[in-house]
Amino acid sequence: MRKIALAAIALGLFIGSPYIFHDAHAQQNQNVVVSEFLANGTLTSAQILALNTTPVTLIPAQGAGTVIVVDSFQAELVYGTITYTSGGIIAPYYGSAYSAALRAFAATCNAVVAASTSFCITTGIGLGDPSADYVNVPISLTVAANFASGDGTLKWWVKYHVLTGA
């Protein structure tokens, strides 16, 4: 029942921050505590070019009994002189490897393949495979294949909350 309670909160059925959700279906009284956070960073051109081979961890796993729920992902490509080609569309994923089923959003960010400085914002929750286990899993940035060329940098911001079973 705990996974169902965590999934219900992750799907946005309960709003507020911080808040406590009581799982009325559990045999024992269990609460889920929610905390909100913002993470940010910058990827170098070398990191972007190798995103499939070496995904970048945006948010490390938060420990036993926790689930990270990504609320929004924003990215700004600071264009260099060469457009990124052949890599695909970047997106945050649950885990540390590319898996279309574990993408954190239904929509993706196409900023990296632009031929100029560009910005994208992706919001809303899409946990991908509802049968997957999202407990104590990191959020990584990756693509379907490595980019063949490109030389800009990517600034990123992730707004997220962590569900912690009490």
Residue, then its C-alpha position, 0 to 999 in steps of 0.5 A: m500500500r505504501k507504493i500506492a500512497l507514494a504514487a498518489i502523491a507523486l501524481g499530484l493528487f495532494i497539493g501543499s508544501p510541506y505537508i503530511f499525507h496519511d495513508a488510510h489504506a495501510q494496516q499501520n498508521q504511516n505518514v509521508v513527509v514532503s520537502e521541496f528543493l531546487a537544484n541547478g548546475t552547468l554541463t560542459s560541452a564534453q558532458i553534453l556530448a557524452l550524455n548517453t555514455t555518461p549520464v549526469t546525476l542531477i539529484p542523487a538518491q535520497g536514501a531508503g524510503t524516499v522518492i524524488v518527484v520532479d516538479s519542473f526542469q528548465a534548461e538554457l543552452v548557451y550556444g557556442t559555434i557548433t550546433y549539437t547533432s544526432g543525440g536526441i532530446i535531453a530529459p531527466y530520467y529516474g535511474s542512471a541510464y537512458s530508458a524511455a519508460l523512466r523519463a521524469f516527464a511526458a514532454t522533453c526539452n529540445a533546447v540542446v539541438a537549437a542553433s542559437t542560445s535557447f531556453c526550455i521549461t518542462t513542468g508536470i509529473g510523468l513518472g513513466d512506468p507506473s510499475a517501476d520502483y522509484v524508491n531511493v533512485p537518483i534523477s539523471l540527465t541523459v539522451a538516447a544516443n551521444f551527440a555527434s558534434g556541438d560545443g555549447t554549455l547547458k545551464w539547468w534547474v530542477k525543482y523537486h520534492v522528496l517523499t519520505g515515509a515516516 
